[in-house]
Amino acid sequence: MRRFYDWVPTIAVLLLAGGCAWMSSKPAPNSPEANAAALNLQMGVGYMQQGRLDVALEKLKKALELNDNYAEAHNAIAVLYEESGENPLAGQHFKRAVDIDPNYTLARLNYGRFLCAHGNLAEGESQFLAVAADPNLKSADAAYTGAGICARLAKDNERAEAHLRKALEQNPGTVRALYEMAELNHAQGKDLQARAFLQRYHSQAGYSPASLWLGIAIEDGLGDANLRQEYARLLLTKFADSDEARRLKSQ
């Protein structure tokens, strides 16, 4: 199974400029201090995206000096600390972001992902399910997908499938849920179902080295040499430098 960190589409470091929630913040919104904090956040995120983590850290710390109740800055610096391997600090700042603004969906999803990725599976799953159940939050499909991944990591395939199906009920095009269902069904030997989910995934997200490798494994299980050959051809032509292509060549 792919790493939790591969879940990029929803759980991303990207923050929208100007999308700041000032929940009981001090200084007041639109004050010089507030504007300076927002500017430092924007610069910090920009430097993170450039890989200049040392400068990003400086800017994000400055944003929090100007406004310690700035949920977006706590979320961003948590992502940075996690990227740098400073997981205790990352966890503290994710939690602080959630405590400041319980309606800040990105922070709630990031916190759930962080908990599950670092072994707190039950707590992370609970965090995702709380997001899914909250009518004020609009990412139930992402939250159920995250809960499903946590359950898979906990080796509870039945619960994982239930969560992933709820994600697809919310949004049939949730690509990570489709991929997880394909992978889960293949692991259980249900390759016809796995094929159907993977085909839906490909129609939504296109091909990736991981999805083509999974497709090859599924078609091996089903004994369809033609479709296996097509997946292999796509892997070797579109993603020749991938680890999956190298593994295929070594077979």
C-alpha positions in Angstrom: 0.0 0.0 0.0 1.2 3.5 -0.8 2.4 5.8 1.9 -0.2 8.0 3.5 1.8 11.0 2.4 0.9 10.2 -1.2 -2.6 11.5 -0.6 -1.8 14.9 -2.2 -5.0 16.1 -3.8 -6.8 17.0 -0.5 -4.1 16.9 2.2 -1.8 19.6 0.7 0.3 22.3 2.0 -1.3 24.8 -0.4 -3.0 27.6 1.4 -5.2 30.2 -0.3 -3.9 33.8 0.1 -6.5 35.8 2.0 -8.3 32.8 3.3 -7.5 33.7 6.9 -9.8 32.8 9.8 -9.1 35.2 12.7 -11.0 33.3 15.4 -10.7 35.6 18.4 -7.3 36.6 17.2 -5.2 39.4 18.5 -4.3 41.7 16.9 -7.6 42.6 15.2 -8.1 41.8 11.5 -6.9 44.4 9.1 -4.5 45.9 11.7 -0.9 46.5 10.6 0.1 43.5 12.7 -2.6 41.3 11.2 -1.6 42.3 7.7 2.1 41.7 8.5 1.2 38.2 9.9 -0.7 37.4 6.7 2.2 38.6 4.5 4.7 36.4 6.5 2.4 33.4 6.1 2.1 33.9 2.4 5.9 34.3 2.0 6.5 31.3 4.3 4.2 29.0 2.2 5.9 30.3 -1.0 9.3 29.4 0.4 8.1 26.0 1.4 6.9 25.3 -2.1 10.4 26.3 -3.4 12.0 23.9 -0.9 13.7 26.7 1.1 12.5 25.4 4.4 15.0 27.5 6.5 13.6 30.8 5.2 10.1 29.5 5.3 10.5 28.6 9.0 11.7 32.1 9.7 8.7 33.7 8.0 6.2 31.4 9.7 7.6 31.9 13.1 7.3 35.7 12.5 3.7 35.3 11.5 3.0 33.5 14.8 5.0 36.1 16.8 2.6 38.7 15.3 -0.5 36.6 15.9 -0.3 33.3 17.9 -4.0 32.6 17.3 -3.4 32.4 13.5 -4.7 28.9 12.6 -3.4 28.9 9.0 0.1 29.8 10.2 0.0 26.9 12.8 -1.1 24.5 10.1 1.6 25.7 7.7 4.4 25.5 10.2 3.2 22.0 11.3 3.5 20.8 7.7 7.0 22.3 7.6 8.0 20.6 10.9 6.7 17.3 9.7 8.6 17.7 6.4 11.7 18.3 8.5 11.2 15.3 10.7 10.3 17.3 13.8 7.1 15.3 14.5 6.5 16.4 18.1 6.5 20.0 17.0 4.3 19.2 14.0 1.7 17.5 16.1 1.6 20.4 18.6 1.0 22.9 15.8 -1.6 20.8 14.0 -3.5 20.5 17.3 -3.2 24.2 18.0 -4.6 25.0 14.5 -7.6 22.7 15.2 -8.1 24.1 18.7 -8.1 27.7 17.4 -10.5 27.1 14.5 -12.5 23.8 14.7 -14.1 24.7 11.3 -10.7 24.9 9.5 -11.1 21.8 7.4 -7.6 21.6 6.0 -6.1 21.6 9.4 -8.5 19.0 10.7 -7.7 16.7 7.7 -4.0 17.3 8.0 -4.1 16.5 11.7 -6.0 13.2 11.0 -3.5 12.3 8.3 -0.6 13.2 10.6 -1.9 11.0 13.5 -2.5 8.0 11.2 0.8 8.4 9.4 2.7 8.4 12.7 0.9 5.4 14.4 -2.0 7.0 16.2 -4.4 5.1 14.1 -7.5 5.1 16.3 -7.2 8.8 17.2 -6.6 9.7 13.5 -9.6 7.7 12.4 -11.7 9.5 15.0 -10.5 12.9 13.8 -11.5 12.0 10.2 -14.9 10.7 11.3 -15.5 13.9 13.3 -14.9 15.9 10.2 -17.1 13.7 8.1 -20.0 14.0 10.6 -19.7 17.8 11.0 -22.3 19.6 8.7 -20.1 22.8 8.9 -17.3 21.0 7.1 -17.5 20.3 3.4 -15.0 17.5 2.8 -16.8 14.4 3.9 -15.5 12.4 1.0 -11.9 13.3 1.9 -12.6 12.6 5.6 -14.1 9.2 4.9 -11.2 8.4 2.6 -8.7 9.3 5.3 -10.7 7.2 7.8 -10.6 4.3 5.4 -6.8 4.6 5.0 -6.4 4.6 8.8 -8.5 1.5 9.1 -6.4 -0.2 6.4 -3.2 0.6 8.3 -4.9 -0.9 11.4 -5.5 -4.0 9.2 -9.3 -3.8 9.6 -10.3 -4.3 6.0 -14.0 -4.5 6.7 -14.1 -1.1 8.4 -11.8 0.3 5.8 -14.2 -0.7 3.0 -17.2 0.7 4.9 -15.4 4.1 5.2 -14.3 4.1 1.6 -17.8 3.2 0.3 -19.1 6.2 2.3 -16.5 8.4 0.6 -17.7 7.2 -2.8 -21.4 7.8 -1.8 -20.5 11.4 -1.0 -18.5 11.8 -4.3 -18.3 8.9 -6.8 -15.2 10.5 -8.3 -13.1 10.6 -5.2 -9.9 9.3 -6.8 -8.0 8.2 -3.7 -11.0 6.2 -2.5 -11.3 4.5 -5.9 -7.7 3.6 -5.8 -7.8 2.3 -2.2 -10.9 0.2 -3.1 -9.0 -1.3 -6.1 -6.0 -2.1 -3.9 -8.2 -3.5 -1.1 -10.2 -5.7 -3.3 -7.1 -7.0 -5.0 -5.5 -7.8 -1.7 -8.6 -9.8 -0.8 -8.5 -11.8 -4.1 -11.6 -10.0 -5.5 -9.9 -9.0 -8.8 -13.1 -8.4 -10.8 -14.2 -5.8 -8.3 -10.6 -4.5 -8.2 -10.5 -4.1 -11.9 -13.8 -2.1 -11.9 -12.5 0.3 -9.3 -9.2 0.7 -11.0 -10.9 1.5 -14.3 -13.0 4.1 -12.6 -9.8 5.5 -11.1 -8.1 5.7 -14.4 -11.1 7.5 -16.0 -10.9 10.1 -13.3 -7.2 10.5 -12.6 -5.4 9.0 -15.6 -2.4 6.6 -15.3 0.4 6.5 -12.8 3.2 4.1 -12.3 1.5 2.8 -9.1 -1.9 2.3 -10.8 -0.4 0.5 -13.8 1.6 -1.8 -11.5 -1.6 -2.5 -9.6 -3.4 -3.1 -12.9 -0.7 -5.6 -14.0 -1.2 -7.5 -10.7 -5.0 -7.5 -11.0 -4.8 -8.9 -14.6 -2.3 -11.5 -13.5 -5.0 -12.6 -11.0 -7.7 -12.6 -13.6 -5.5 -14.2 -16.3 -6.1 -11.5 -18.9 -2.9 -11.5 -20.9 -4.0 -8.8 -23.3 -4.9 -6.2 -20.7 -1.8 -7.0 -18.7 0.3 -6.5 -21.8 -1.4 -3.1 -22.4 -0.7 -2.0 -18.8 2.9 -3.1 -19.1 3.3 -1.2 -22.4 1.9 2.0 -20.9 4.2 1.6 -17.9 7.3 1.1 -20.0 6.5 3.9 -22.4 4.9 6.6 -20.2 6.9 6.0 -17.0 10.2 4.4 -18.2 12.2 5.9 -15.3 9.8 4.8 -12.5 10.6 2.2 -9.9 7.7 0.2 -11.2 9.0 0.1 -14.7 12.4 -1.1 -13.5 10.7 -3.8 -11.5 8.8 -4.9 -14.5 11.9 -5.1 -16.6 13.6 -7.2 -14.0 10.9 -9.9 -14.0 
